[in-house]
């Protein structure tokens, strides 16, 4: 589903992944959710979004993280 609803185009928002047909970035959606906004609140603030698009943004982010190299966040003083 994310592939259909999320796009990355160098001419839109500097190539950041956005909800197709909008300039609403996956990053913005994630930041709003991380600040405690609900999906309903995001949809109210951005009427062009759908619940499916917000879920696609989450799916896209999870998929992207699955391909990242993970580095431990340890105490640097003990290293």
LOSE-635528 format. One record per residue: residue number from 1; residue in one letter; x, y, z of N, C-alpha, C, O, CB in turn. Coordinates in Angstrom, 2 decimals, decimal comma. Atoms other than C-alpha are relative to their C-alpha. Glycine has a CB too. Layout:
<lumlums>
<lumlum pati="NUM" ketor="A" n_px="X" n_py="Y" n_pz="Z" ca_px="X" ca_py="Y" ca_pz="Z" c_px="X" c_py="Y" c_pz="Z" o_px="X" o_py="Y" o_pz="Z" cb_px="X" cb_py="Y" cb_pz="Z"/>
...
</lumlums>
This chain:
<lumlums>
<lumlum pati="1" ketor="X" n_px="0,83" n_py="-1,20" n_pz="0,00" ca_px="0,00" ca_py="0,00" ca_pz="0,00" c_px="0,86" c_py="1,25" c_pz="0,00" o_px="0,53" o_py="2,22" o_pz="-0,69" cb_px="-0,93" cb_py="0,01" cb_pz="1,20"/>
<lumlum pati="2" ketor="X" n_px="-0,84" n_py="-1,19" n_pz="-0,09" ca_px="2,80" ca_py="2,45" ca_pz="0,85" c_px="0,53" c_py="0,39" c_pz="-1,36" o_px="0,66" o_py="1,58" o_pz="-1,66" cb_px="1,17" cb_py="-0,23" cb_pz="0,96"/>
<lumlum pati="3" ketor="X" n_px="-0,55" n_py="-0,32" n_pz="1,32" ca_px="4,20" ca_py="2,18" ca_pz="-2,66" c_px="-0,98" c_py="0,79" c_pz="-0,85" o_px="-0,57" o_py="1,60" o_pz="-1,68" cb_px="0,40" cb_py="-1,27" cb_pz="-0,72"/>
<lumlum pati="4" ketor="X" n_px="1,02" n_py="-0,72" n_pz="0,77" ca_px="0,92" ca_py="3,45" ca_pz="-4,10" c_px="-0,24" c_py="1,41" c_pz="0,51" o_px="-0,53" o_py="2,31" o_pz="-0,27" cb_px="-1,30" cb_py="-0,78" cb_pz="0,02"/>
<lumlum pati="5" ketor="X" n_px="0,39" n_py="-1,27" n_pz="-0,61" ca_px="0,41" ca_py="6,32" ca_pz="-1,69" c_px="1,17" c_py="0,91" c_pz="0,35" o_px="0,97" o_py="2,10" o_pz="0,59" cb_px="-0,79" cb_py="-0,26" cb_pz="1,23"/>
<lumlum pati="6" ketor="X" n_px="-1,18" n_py="-0,80" n_pz="-0,35" ca_px="3,96" ca_py="7,50" ca_pz="-0,95" c_px="0,89" c_py="0,11" c_pz="-1,22" o_px="1,15" o_py="-0,87" o_pz="-1,92" cb_px="0,77" cb_py="-0,63" cb_pz="1,20"/>
<lumlum pati="7" ketor="X" n_px="-0,89" n_py="-0,20" n_pz="1,15" ca_px="6,21" ca_py="9,02" ca_pz="-3,58" c_px="1,17" c_py="0,89" c_pz="0,40" o_px="1,10" o_py="1,66" o_pz="1,36" cb_px="-0,76" cb_py="0,62" cb_pz="-1,19"/>
<lumlum pati="8" ketor="X" n_px="-1,17" n_py="-0,86" n_pz="-0,19" ca_px="9,60" ca_py="10,65" ca_pz="-3,76" c_px="0,36" c_py="0,56" c_pz="-1,37" o_px="0,70" o_py="-0,19" o_pz="-2,29" cb_px="1,21" cb_py="-0,78" cb_pz="0,65"/>
<lumlum pati="9" ketor="X" n_px="-0,26" n_py="-0,68" n_pz="1,27" ca_px="10,15" ca_py="13,20" ca_pz="-6,52" c_px="0,93" c_py="1,17" c_pz="0,29" o_px="0,62" o_py="2,01" o_pz="1,13" cb_px="-1,34" cb_py="0,49" cb_pz="-0,68"/>
<lumlum pati="10" ketor="X" n_px="-0,95" n_py="-1,08" n_pz="-0,27" ca_px="13,18" ca_py="15,52" ca_pz="-6,64" c_px="-0,60" c_py="1,40" c_pz="-0,16" o_px="-0,08" o_py="2,36" o_pz="0,40" cb_px="1,17" cb_py="-0,13" cb_pz="-0,92"/>
<lumlum pati="11" ketor="X" n_px="0,63" n_py="-1,31" n_pz="0,21" ca_px="10,86" ca_py="18,35" ca_pz="-7,75" c_px="-1,05" c_py="0,34" c_pz="1,07" o_px="-1,63" o_py="1,42" o_pz="1,05" cb_px="-0,64" cb_py="0,03" cb_pz="-1,37"/>
<lumlum pati="12" ketor="X" n_px="0,98" n_py="-0,24" n_pz="-1,06" ca_px="8,58" ca_py="17,99" ca_pz="-4,70" c_px="0,69" c_py="-0,17" c_pz="1,35" o_px="1,20" o_py="-1,24" o_pz="1,67" cb_px="-1,22" cb_py="-0,98" cb_pz="-0,13"/>
<lumlum pati="13" ketor="X" n_px="-0,58" n_py="0,02" n_pz="-1,35" ca_px="9,86" ca_py="18,86" ca_pz="-1,22" c_px="1,43" c_py="-0,56" c_pz="0,01" o_px="1,80" o_py="-1,32" o_pz="0,90" cb_px="-0,89" cb_py="-0,81" cb_pz="0,93"/>
<lumlum pati="14" ketor="X" n_px="-1,41" n_py="0,40" n_pz="0,11" ca_px="13,47" ca_py="18,28" ca_pz="-2,32" c_px="0,19" c_py="-1,51" c_pz="-0,04" o_px="1,25" o_py="-2,02" o_pz="0,33" cb_px="0,78" cb_py="0,57" cb_pz="1,15"/>
<lumlum pati="15" ketor="X" n_px="-0,11" n_py="1,45" n_pz="0,13" ca_px="12,75" ca_py="14,60" ca_pz="-2,95" c_px="-0,36" c_py="-0,78" c_pz="1,24" o_px="-0,28" o_py="-2,01" o_pz="1,24" cb_px="1,36" cb_py="-0,34" cb_pz="-0,38"/>
<lumlum pati="16" ketor="X" n_px="0,43" n_py="0,72" n_pz="-1,20" ca_px="11,56" ca_py="13,79" ca_pz="0,56" c_px="-1,25" c_py="-0,82" c_pz="-0,33" o_px="-2,05" o_py="-0,40" o_pz="-1,16" cb_px="-0,28" cb_py="0,98" cb_pz="1,19"/>
<lumlum pati="17" ketor="X" n_px="1,21" n_py="0,78" n_pz="0,24" ca_px="8,92" ca_py="11,04" ca_pz="0,62" c_px="-1,23" c_py="0,78" c_pz="0,47" o_px="-1,26" o_py="1,29" o_pz="1,59" cb_px="0,08" cb_py="-1,37" cb_pz="0,73"/>
<lumlum pati="18" ketor="X" n_px="1,23" n_py="-0,73" n_pz="-0,30" ca_px="5,46" ca_py="12,63" ca_pz="0,52" c_px="-1,19" c_py="-0,89" c_pz="-0,33" o_px="-1,07" o_py="-1,89" o_pz="-1,04" cb_px="-0,08" cb_py="1,33" cb_pz="-0,80"/>
<lumlum pati="19" ketor="X" n_px="1,25" n_py="0,64" n_pz="0,39" ca_px="1,87" ca_py="11,48" ca_pz="0,33" c_px="-0,29" c_py="0,46" c_pz="-1,42" o_px="-0,32" o_py="1,65" o_pz="-1,71" cb_px="-1,19" cb_py="0,35" cb_pz="1,00"/>
<lumlum pati="20" ketor="X" n_px="0,22" n_py="-0,28" n_pz="1,43" ca_px="1,15" ca_py="11,25" ca_pz="-3,39" c_px="-1,07" c_py="1,07" c_pz="-0,19" o_px="-2,14" o_py="1,01" o_pz="0,42" cb_px="-0,40" cb_py="-1,29" cb_pz="-0,74"/>
<lumlum pati="21" ketor="X" n_px="0,95" n_py="-1,07" n_pz="0,31" ca_px="-0,57" ca_py="14,36" ca_pz="-4,74" c_px="-0,02" c_py="1,13" c_pz="1,03" o_px="-0,83" o_py="2,05" o_pz="0,92" cb_px="-1,36" cb_py="-0,58" cb_pz="-0,11"/>
<lumlum pati="22" ketor="X" n_px="-0,06" n_py="-1,06" n_pz="-1,01" ca_px="0,37" ca_py="16,48" ca_pz="-1,71" c_px="1,47" c_py="0,39" c_pz="0,20" o_px="2,37" o_py="-0,19" o_pz="-0,40" cb_px="-0,65" cb_py="-0,46" cb_pz="1,35"/>
<lumlum pati="23" ketor="X" n_px="-1,35" n_py="-0,37" n_pz="-0,43" ca_px="3,40" ca_py="18,21" ca_pz="-0,25" c_px="0,17" c_py="-0,35" c_pz="1,49" o_px="1,01" o_py="0,23" o_pz="2,18" cb_px="0,27" cb_py="1,52" cb_pz="-0,24"/>
<lumlum pati="24" ketor="X" n_px="-0,04" n_py="0,43" n_pz="-1,39" ca_px="2,82" ca_py="16,49" ca_pz="3,09" c_px="1,00" c_py="-1,15" c_pz="0,11" o_px="0,79" o_py="-2,23" o_pz="-0,46" cb_px="-1,42" cb_py="-0,43" cb_pz="0,52"/>
<lumlum pati="25" ketor="X" n_px="-1,07" n_py="0,99" n_pz="-0,08" ca_px="5,97" ca_py="14,60" ca_pz="4,02" c_px="-0,30" c_py="-1,09" c_pz="1,03" o_px="-1,05" o_py="-0,89" o_pz="1,99" cb_px="1,31" cb_py="0,69" cb_pz="0,35"/>
<lumlum pati="26" ketor="X" n_px="0,05" n_py="1,10" n_pz="-0,97" ca_px="6,24" ca_py="11,26" ca_pz="5,77" c_px="0,58" c_py="0,50" c_pz="1,32" o_px="0,06" o_py="0,19" o_pz="2,39" cb_px="0,77" cb_py="-1,26" cb_pz="-0,52"/>
<lumlum pati="27" ketor="X" n_px="-0,63" n_py="-0,55" n_pz="-1,20" ca_px="8,52" ca_py="13,08" ca_pz="8,20" c_px="-0,98" c_py="0,82" c_pz="0,83" o_px="-1,03" o_py="0,67" o_pz="2,05" cb_px="1,21" cb_py="0,85" cb_pz="-0,38"/>
<lumlum pati="28" ketor="X" n_px="0,97" n_py="-0,83" n_pz="-0,72" ca_px="5,79" ca_py="15,58" ca_pz="9,12" c_px="-1,01" c_py="-0,88" c_pz="0,73" o_px="-1,33" o_py="-0,64" o_pz="1,90" cb_px="-0,73" cb_py="0,95" cb_pz="-0,96"/>
<lumlum pati="29" ketor="X" n_px="0,97" n_py="0,90" n_pz="-0,62" ca_px="3,32" ca_py="12,79" ca_pz="9,79" c_px="0,62" c_py="-0,69" c_pz="1,21" o_px="-0,01" o_py="-0,77" o_pz="2,27" cb_px="-0,50" cb_py="-1,05" cb_pz="-1,02"/>
<lumlum pati="30" ketor="X" n_px="-0,67" n_py="0,67" n_pz="-1,12" ca_px="5,83" ca_py="10,94" ca_pz="11,98" c_px="0,23" c_py="0,96" c_pz="1,16" o_px="0,03" o_py="0,59" o_pz="2,32" cb_px="1,33" cb_py="-0,59" cb_pz="-0,46"/>
<lumlum pati="31" ketor="X" n_px="-0,24" n_py="-0,98" n_pz="-1,08" ca_px="6,72" ca_py="14,09" ca_pz="13,92" c_px="-1,29" c_py="0,32" c_pz="0,75" o_px="-1,30" o_py="0,42" o_pz="1,97" cb_px="0,61" cb_py="1,28" cb_pz="-0,58"/>
<lumlum pati="32" ketor="X" n_px="1,27" n_py="-0,30" n_pz="-0,65" ca_px="3,07" ca_py="14,88" ca_pz="14,57" c_px="-0,44" c_py="-1,16" c_pz="0,90" o_px="-0,89" o_py="-0,93" o_pz="2,02" cb_px="-1,08" cb_py="0,29" cb_pz="-1,05"/>
<lumlum pati="33" ketor="X" n_px="0,35" n_py="1,15" n_pz="-0,82" ca_px="2,42" ca_py="11,35" ca_pz="15,81" c_px="0,90" c_py="-0,10" c_pz="1,23" o_px="0,44" o_py="-0,44" o_pz="2,32" cb_px="0,08" cb_py="-1,29" cb_pz="-0,83"/>
<lumlum pati="34" ketor="X" n_px="-0,94" n_py="0,10" n_pz="-1,14" ca_px="5,55" ca_py="11,44" ca_pz="17,99" c_px="-0,27" c_py="1,08" c_pz="1,05" o_px="0,11" o_py="0,92" o_pz="2,21" cb_px="1,45" cb_py="0,11" cb_pz="-0,50"/>
<lumlum pati="35" ketor="X" n_px="0,34" n_py="-1,05" n_pz="-0,95" ca_px="4,29" ca_py="14,65" ca_pz="19,60" c_px="-1,35" c_py="-0,27" c_pz="0,68" o_px="-1,80" o_py="0,53" o_pz="1,50" cb_px="-0,05" cb_py="1,35" cb_pz="-0,71"/>
<lumlum pati="36" ketor="X" n_px="1,23" n_py="0,38" n_pz="-0,67" ca_px="1,10" ca_py="12,89" ca_pz="20,61" c_px="-1,28" c_py="0,27" c_pz="-0,77" o_px="-2,37" o_py="-0,01" o_pz="-0,27" cb_px="-0,08" cb_py="0,68" cb_pz="1,27"/>
<lumlum pati="37" ketor="X" n_px="1,21" n_py="-0,22" n_pz="0,78" ca_px="-1,27" ca_py="13,93" ca_pz="17,85" c_px="-0,57" c_py="-1,35" c_pz="-0,42" o_px="0,17" o_py="-2,30" o_pz="-0,67" cb_px="0,29" cb_py="0,88" cb_pz="-1,25"/>
<lumlum pati="38" ketor="X" n_px="0,66" n_py="1,22" n_pz="0,45" ca_px="-3,80" ca_py="11,29" ca_pz="16,91" c_px="-0,16" c_py="0,07" c_pz="-1,52" o_px="-0,02" o_py="1,13" o_pz="-2,13" cb_px="-1,38" cb_py="-0,19" cb_pz="0,70"/>
<lumlum pati="39" ketor="X" n_px="0,25" n_py="0,01" n_pz="1,44" ca_px="-4,51" ca_py="10,22" ca_pz="13,36" c_px="-1,18" c_py="0,91" c_pz="-0,30" o_px="-1,16" o_py="1,64" o_pz="-1,29" cb_px="-0,29" cb_py="-1,44" cb_pz="-0,51"/>
<lumlum pati="40" ketor="X" n_px="1,17" n_py="-0,87" n_pz="0,21" ca_px="-7,87" ca_py="11,98" ca_pz="13,68" c_px="0,39" c_py="1,47" c_pz="0,00" o_px="-0,10" o_py="2,24" o_pz="-0,83" cb_px="-1,05" cb_py="-0,25" cb_pz="1,09"/>
<lumlum pati="41" ketor="X" n_px="-0,44" n_py="-1,40" n_pz="-0,05" ca_px="-6,16" ca_py="15,24" ca_pz="14,65" c_px="0,81" c_py="0,36" c_pz="-1,25" o_px="0,67" o_py="1,47" o_pz="-1,78" cb_px="0,85" cb_py="0,25" cb_pz="1,26"/>
<lumlum pati="42" ketor="X" n_px="-0,78" n_py="-0,27" n_pz="1,22" ca_px="-3,75" ca_py="14,96" ca_pz="11,72" c_px="-0,94" c_py="0,15" c_pz="-1,19" o_px="-0,76" o_py="1,05" o_pz="-2,01" cb_px="1,02" cb_py="-1,15" cb_pz="-0,26"/>
<lumlum pati="43" ketor="X" n_px="0,96" n_py="-0,07" n_pz="1,11" ca_px="-6,64" ca_py="14,32" ca_pz="9,33" c_px="-0,79" c_py="1,30" c_pz="0,05" o_px="-1,11" o_py="1,88" o_pz="-0,98" cb_px="-0,96" cb_py="-1,20" cb_pz="0,03"/>
<lumlum pati="44" ketor="X" n_px="0,74" n_py="-1,26" n_pz="-0,16" ca_px="-8,49" ca_py="17,33" ca_pz="10,74" c_px="0,86" c_py="1,18" c_pz="-0,45" o_px="0,35" o_py="2,12" o_pz="-1,07" cb_px="-0,43" cb_py="0,19" cb_pz="1,47"/>
<lumlum pati="45" ketor="X" n_px="-0,91" n_py="-1,08" n_pz="0,38" ca_px="-5,42" ca_py="19,55" ca_pz="10,21" c_px="0,35" c_py="-0,02" c_pz="-1,49" o_px="0,69" o_py="1,01" o_pz="-2,07" cb_px="1,28" cb_py="-0,09" cb_pz="0,81"/>
<lumlum pati="46" ketor="X" n_px="-0,39" n_py="0,17" n_pz="1,40" ca_px="-4,76" ca_py="18,19" ca_pz="6,72" c_px="-1,11" c_py="-0,75" c_pz="-0,74" o_px="-1,01" o_py="-1,96" o_pz="-0,93" cb_px="1,36" cb_py="-0,76" cb_pz="-0,12"/>
<lumlum pati="47" ketor="X" n_px="1,17" n_py="0,64" n_pz="0,61" ca_px="-8,08" ca_py="17,50" ca_pz="4,95" c_px="0,29" c_py="-0,82" c_pz="-1,25" o_px="-0,50" o_py="-1,69" o_pz="-1,62" cb_px="-1,00" cb_py="1,05" cb_pz="-0,34"/>
<lumlum pati="48" ketor="X" n_px="-0,33" n_py="0,78" n_pz="1,21" ca_px="-6,33" ca_py="16,16" ca_pz="1,83" c_px="0,53" c_py="-1,39" c_pz="0,34" o_px="0,60" o_py="-2,25" o_pz="-0,54" cb_px="1,02" cb_py="0,74" cb_pz="-0,84"/>
<lumlum pati="49" ketor="X" n_px="-0,50" n_py="1,31" n_pz="-0,42" ca_px="-4,93" ca_py="13,24" ca_pz="3,84" c_px="-1,17" c_py="-0,95" c_pz="0,27" o_px="-2,29" o_py="-0,54" o_pz="0,58" cb_px="0,89" cb_py="0,14" cb_pz="1,25"/>
<lumlum pati="50" ketor="X" n_px="0,94" n_py="1,04" n_pz="-0,40" ca_px="-6,73" ca_py="9,97" ca_pz="4,39" c_px="0,67" c_py="-0,85" c_pz="1,08" o_px="1,89" o_py="-0,82" o_pz="1,24" cb_px="-0,45" cb_py="-0,88" cb_pz="-1,22"/>
<lumlum pati="51" ketor="X" n_px="-0,54" n_py="0,92" n_pz="-1,00" ca_px="-6,33" ca_py="7,45" ca_pz="7,18" c_px="0,97" c_py="-0,98" c_pz="-0,68" o_px="2,02" o_py="-1,31" o_pz="-0,12" cb_px="-1,14" cb_py="-0,76" cb_pz="0,72"/>
<lumlum pati="52" ketor="X" n_px="-0,85" n_py="0,94" n_pz="0,74" ca_px="-4,87" ca_py="5,07" ca_pz="4,58" c_px="1,35" c_py="0,62" c_pz="-0,33" o_px="2,37" o_py="-0,07" o_pz="-0,31" cb_px="-0,70" cb_py="-0,45" cb_pz="-1,28"/>
<lumlum pati="53" ketor="X" n_px="-1,27" n_py="-0,68" n_pz="0,32" ca_px="-2,24" ca_py="7,67" ca_pz="3,63" c_px="0,88" c_py="0,10" c_pz="1,24" o_px="2,10" o_py="-0,07" o_pz="1,15" cb_px="-0,28" cb_py="1,41" cb_pz="-0,57"/>
<lumlum pati="54" ketor="X" n_px="-0,78" n_py="-0,07" n_pz="-1,25" ca_px="-1,17" ca_py="8,12" ca_pz="7,27" c_px="0,58" c_py="-1,37" c_pz="0,32" o_px="1,75" o_py="-1,48" o_pz="0,70" cb_px="-0,89" cb_py="0,51" cb_pz="1,19"/>
<lumlum pati="55" ketor="X" n_px="-0,49" n_py="1,35" n_pz="-0,24" ca_px="-0,90" ca_py="4,35" ca_pz="7,67" c_px="1,08" c_py="-0,39" c_pz="-1,01" o_px="2,02" o_py="-1,10" o_pz="-0,67" cb_px="-1,15" cb_py="-0,99" cb_pz="-0,05"/>
<lumlum pati="56" ketor="X" n_px="-1,03" n_py="0,26" n_pz="1,02" ca_px="1,05" ca_py="4,16" ca_pz="4,41" c_px="1,31" c_py="0,69" c_pz="0,37" o_px="2,39" o_py="0,14" o_pz="0,13" cb_px="-0,47" cb_py="0,47" cb_pz="-1,39"/>
<lumlum pati="57" ketor="X" n_px="-1,21" n_py="-0,71" n_pz="-0,44" ca_px="3,48" ca_py="6,75" ca_pz="5,80" c_px="0,70" c_py="-0,79" c_pz="1,10" o_px="1,93" o_py="-0,89" o_pz="1,10" cb_px="-0,34" cb_py="1,42" cb_pz="0,50"/>
<lumlum pati="58" ketor="X" n_px="-0,58" n_py="0,83" n_pz="-1,06" ca_px="3,99" ca_py="4,57" ca_pz="8,88" c_px="0,63" c_py="-1,26" c_pz="-0,59" o_px="1,72" o_py="-1,66" o_pz="-0,18" cb_px="-1,07" cb_py="-0,37" cb_pz="1,04"/>
<lumlum pati="59" ketor="X" n_px="-0,54" n_py="1,21" n_pz="0,65" ca_px="4,47" ca_py="1,49" ca_pz="6,71" c_px="1,29" c_py="0,32" c_pz="-0,74" o_px="2,25" o_py="-0,44" o_pz="-0,67" cb_px="-1,04" cb_py="-0,60" cb_pz="-0,97"/>
<lumlum pati="60" ketor="X" n_px="-1,20" n_py="-0,43" n_pz="0,73" ca_px="6,97" ca_py="3,37" ca_pz="4,53" c_px="1,17" c_py="0,20" c_pz="0,96" o_px="2,28" o_py="-0,26" o_pz="0,69" cb_px="-0,28" cb_py="1,30" cb_pz="-0,78"/>
<lumlum pati="61" ketor="X" n_px="-1,06" n_py="-0,27" n_pz="-0,98" ca_px="8,94" ca_py="4,51" ca_pz="7,58" c_px="0,52" c_py="-1,29" c_pz="0,61" o_px="1,73" o_py="-1,45" o_pz="0,79" cb_px="-0,51" cb_py="0,94" cb_pz="1,10"/>
<lumlum pati="62" ketor="X" n_px="-0,42" n_py="1,29" n_pz="-0,58" ca_px="8,98" ca_py="1,02" ca_pz="9,09" c_px="0,85" c_py="-0,77" c_pz="-1,00" o_px="1,86" o_py="-1,37" o_pz="-0,64" cb_px="-1,24" cb_py="-0,84" cb_pz="0,43"/>
<lumlum pati="63" ketor="X" n_px="-0,75" n_py="0,70" n_pz="1,05" ca_px="10,16" ca_py="-0,44" ca_pz="5,80" c_px="1,38" c_py="0,63" c_pz="-0,17" o_px="2,38" o_py="-0,07" o_pz="-0,32" cb_px="-0,77" cb_py="0,02" cb_pz="-1,34"/>
<lumlum pati="64" ketor="X" n_px="-1,29" n_py="-0,70" n_pz="0,15" ca_px="12,89" ca_py="2,21" ca_pz="5,50" c_px="0,92" c_py="-0,32" c_pz="1,17" o_px="2,12" o_py="-0,53" o_pz="0,98" cb_px="-0,22" cb_py="1,54" cb_pz="-0,09"/>
<lumlum pati="65" ketor="X" n_px="-0,81" n_py="0,33" n_pz="-1,17" ca_px="14,07" ca_py="1,51" ca_pz="9,05" c_px="0,50" c_py="-1,43" c_pz="-0,05" o_px="1,56" o_py="-1,74" o_pz="0,50" cb_px="-0,81" cb_py="0,23" cb_pz="1,28"/>
<lumlum pati="66" ketor="X" n_px="-0,41" n_py="1,40" n_pz="0,12" ca_px="14,23" ca_py="-2,18" ca_pz="8,24" c_px="1,24" c_py="-0,17" c_pz="-0,85" o_px="1,89" o_py="-1,21" o_pz="-0,80" cb_px="-1,11" cb_py="-0,81" cb_pz="-0,58"/>
<lumlum pati="67" ketor="X" n_px="-1,17" n_py="0,05" n_pz="0,87" ca_px="16,98" ca_py="-1,38" ca_pz="5,73" c_px="1,16" c_py="0,83" c_pz="0,53" o_px="2,20" o_py="0,92" o_pz="-0,12" cb_px="-0,38" cb_py="0,46" cb_pz="-1,38"/>
<lumlum pati="68" ketor="X" n_px="-1,03" n_py="-0,85" n_pz="-0,58" ca_px="19,00" ca_py="0,91" ca_pz="8,00" c_px="0,99" c_py="-0,83" c_pz="0,81" o_px="0,65" o_py="-1,91" o_pz="1,31" cb_px="-0,63" cb_py="1,08" cb_pz="0,88"/>
<lumlum pati="69" ketor="X" n_px="-0,98" n_py="0,57" n_pz="-0,90" ca_px="22,18" ca_py="0,01" ca_pz="9,82" c_px="-0,28" c_py="0,55" c_pz="1,39" o_px="-0,43" o_py="1,76" o_pz="1,57" cb_px="1,46" cb_py="0,31" cb_pz="-0,46"/>
<lumlum pati="70" ketor="X" n_px="0,31" n_py="-0,41" n_pz="-1,36" ca_px="21,53" ca_py="0,10" ca_pz="13,55" c_px="1,29" c_py="0,14" c_pz="0,79" o_px="2,15" o_py="-0,74" o_pz="0,75" cb_px="-0,95" cb_py="-1,00" cb_pz="0,68"/>
<lumlum pati="71" ketor="X" n_px="-1,16" n_py="-0,26" n_pz="-0,85" ca_px="24,11" ca_py="1,61" ca_pz="15,90" c_px="-0,49" c_py="0,11" c_pz="1,43" o_px="-1,47" o_py="0,81" o_pz="1,71" cb_px="0,75" cb_py="1,30" cb_pz="-0,44"/>
<lumlum pati="72" ketor="X" n_px="0,39" n_py="-0,05" n_pz="-1,41" ca_px="23,91" ca_py="1,09" ca_pz="19,63" c_px="0,22" c_py="1,40" c_pz="0,55" o_px="1,21" o_py="2,06" o_pz="0,23" cb_px="0,80" cb_py="-1,03" cb_pz="0,83"/>
<lumlum pati="73" ketor="X" n_px="-0,11" n_py="-1,31" n_pz="-0,66" ca_px="23,31" ca_py="4,24" ca_pz="21,66" c_px="0,43" c_py="-0,28" c_pz="1,44" o_px="-0,39" o_py="-0,30" o_pz="2,36" cb_px="-1,37" cb_py="0,81" cb_pz="-0,05"/>
<lumlum pati="74" ketor="X" n_px="-0,52" n_py="0,31" n_pz="-1,33" ca_px="25,54" ca_py="3,45" ca_pz="24,61" c_px="0,62" c_py="1,21" c_pz="0,65" o_px="0,66" o_py="2,30" o_pz="0,08" cb_px="1,01" cb_py="-1,10" cb_pz="-0,08"/>
<lumlum pati="75" ketor="X" n_px="-0,69" n_py="-1,05" n_pz="-0,75" ca_px="27,33" ca_py="5,52" ca_pz="27,19" c_px="1,41" c_py="0,14" c_pz="-0,58" o_px="2,22" o_py="-0,78" o_pz="-0,45" cb_px="0,04" cb_py="-0,32" cb_pz="1,54"/>
<lumlum pati="76" ketor="X" n_px="-1,31" n_py="-0,20" n_pz="0,64" ca_px="30,34" ca_py="6,97" ca_pz="25,36" c_px="1,13" c_py="0,08" c_pz="1,00" o_px="2,28" o_py="-0,21" o_pz="0,66" cb_px="-0,02" cb_py="1,27" cb_pz="-0,83"/>
<lumlum pati="77" ketor="X" n_px="-1,07" n_py="-0,11" n_pz="-1,02" ca_px="32,24" ca_py="7,54" ca_pz="28,62" c_px="0,61" c_py="-1,35" c_pz="0,33" o_px="1,79" o_py="-1,43" o_pz="0,68" cb_px="-0,55" cb_py="0,64" cb_pz="1,27"/>
<lumlum pati="78" ketor="X" n_px="-0,52" n_py="1,33" n_pz="-0,33" ca_px="32,59" ca_py="3,80" ca_pz="29,18" c_px="0,73" c_py="-0,64" c_pz="-1,17" o_px="1,34" o_py="-1,70" o_pz="-1,00" cb_px="-1,13" cb_py="-0,89" cb_pz="0,46"/>
<lumlum pati="79" ketor="X" n_px="-0,64" n_py="0,60" n_pz="1,18" ca_px="33,91" ca_py="3,16" ca_pz="25,66" c_px="1,47" c_py="0,26" c_pz="-0,05" o_px="2,15" o_py="-0,18" o_pz="-0,98" cb_px="-0,62" cb_py="0,51" cb_pz="-1,25"/>
</lumlums>
